Structures are given as structure tokens and as C-alpha cells.
Amino acid sequence: MFRLSNNLIGILNVLTFILSIPILWAGVWLSNKGVTECEKFLDKPVIILGVFLMVISLAGLIGACCRVSWLLWTYLLVMFLLIVILFCFTIFAFVVTNKGAGEVVSERGYKEYRLGDYSNWLQKRVNSTKNWKKIRSCLVDSKVCSTFLNKYGGDNDEQFYKQHLSSVQSGCCKPSNDCQFTYVNPTNWSTNTNGASAQTNPDCSIWNNDQKILCYDCQACKAGLLDQLKRDWKKVAIVNIVFLIVLIIIYSIGCCAFRNSRRDNVYRGKNGA
Ligand SMILES: *[C@@H]1O[C@H](CO)[C@@H](O)[C@H](O)[C@H]1NC(C)=O
């Protein structure tokens, strides 16, 4: 039992060290070869994660195997901070993603999305012009709407209205139902409406049949993205809980290893004296 914790921490840190190499490699690859705006979002966080994991594994490894108390102490402190940060982030993710849902529209298979339904914090993030410009070009690069057109292009209006669209497709690739535009194909709508339906939805004047414009600047597109984000964050938060439990177990083993190395140092001190 006495040596076990040190060995376990040693092995765990060898594993996380090995793991950090491909992560770091992926980060460097993304920053050099990543061309689309979506990939550019990721390179810095991935590199930071890789370097962090590498440094902390080395501290844990050397600390546990060579019984360097201050390295183990640093390792435990960083682990503790990581547990606290992860815990706070998980709570935050649950709170922020609690609000908002798609709205059911009569006689439509898909839902429509309104920005006002989502949490204020998330609304502020997508309403920032700088953020939205990046997200927008990521959406264009990822070909959400051209995939959408390929998939539903053959539908007539009745078939199209019955489709279950993703939140981003519904928000960004077609005009809002409020506008009452006439369907030509999924990304081409005739904007001359017959009735004088007062268009209270500002998205209606933003819609453009041009493949590069569509509804990418609509409030509905931002809302559709937030709806997607909301579902993704829920999944991340659940994975985080599992990760937190694993971290707490590693932390406890690390504490044992730390106690051992201190006890060893005390013995060594007595023998030396
Ligand atoms: C949309 O459809 C109309 C009518 O078929 C066509 O004249 C127009 O060129 C189309 N616009 C685009 C951008 O595809």
C-alpha cells in the first residue's frame, strides 16, 4: 500500500504525458494547416491544453517517482484548481443552457428559433459583431446550407414543409415562417408576398436568395446556433461530471503519494543524521 500510490500516480502521468503528444501535435497542425474559420477557433485552446497536460504530467511523474515533494505539491495544487474550475464550469453550463427551445409552427415539420428565448449571456456572445463575423464564416465554410440544399432540393413545398430540419438549417438556410415568402426551392424563396402581411420580423428584410447571404445574419440563425450549442453543452456538462469524478480519484491517490514522499524524506533525514 505504501508504494502503490506513488506507482499509480507515476503510471497515470505516463499515460497523460503520452496523451498530450497527439493533442499538441493536432494543435500545431491546426494552426499551420487549418484553413477554414471553424478550425481557427480551435488551434489555440488545443495547444494550451496539450502544453498544460504535458507540463502537469511531467510534474506528477517526476514528483511521484523521484519523490520530489515540491513538484508533487504543485501537481496537487494544480489538480485542485482544475477540479474547482471544472466544477464551476459544469454548474455554469447547466445554468446558461437551461433557457430556450425551438417553437413549434403549425403545419411545419421543423421548429423555428427566436433569439430572445435564450439566456442573456449567450445572446450577448452571438450579438457581438466581432464574434458573429467569425461564426458566420465558419457556418459558410462548413457548408451547412449547401448540404441542406442538396438534401431537400428536390422537394416540392408540401414535402419541404414536413421535413425535420436541424436548428441551424431552420434558422440560417431558410426565411422565417413569419415572412410568408413563396417556396421555390429550399434556399430560393420568392419575396413578393401577396397579402399585405405586416412583416414584424426584421429577419424578413435580411433574407436574400444569394447563397452567400441567405439568412446568415438573421436573429433566427443566431438562435438556431444557440439551440445547437445548448444541446452540445449539455452533453459536455455530463462528460464533465464523469471527468470530475475521475479527477477526484486521481487527486486522492496523489495525496497519498505526497504523504509517502514526505514520510520518506523524514526517514531519510533521520537515517542521515
Ligand atoms: C430563384 O428562382 C427563380 C425562379 O425560378 C430564378 O429566376 C432565380 O434565378 C433563382 N435564384 C437563385 C439565386 O437561384
The ligand as an ORCA input file, in Angstrom:
! r2SCAN-3c Opt
* xyz 0 1
  C     -34.582     31.512    -57.817
  O     -35.622     31.021    -58.617
  C     -36.028     31.930    -59.648
  C     -37.271     31.358    -60.318
  O     -37.090     30.023    -60.706
  C     -34.853     32.146    -60.592
  O     -35.226     33.048    -61.624
  C     -33.683     32.686    -59.825
  O     -32.543     32.807    -60.646
  C     -33.349     31.794    -58.627
  N     -32.340     32.460    -57.804
  C     -31.272     31.868    -57.338
  C     -30.323     32.714    -56.542
  O     -31.019     30.688    -57.522
*
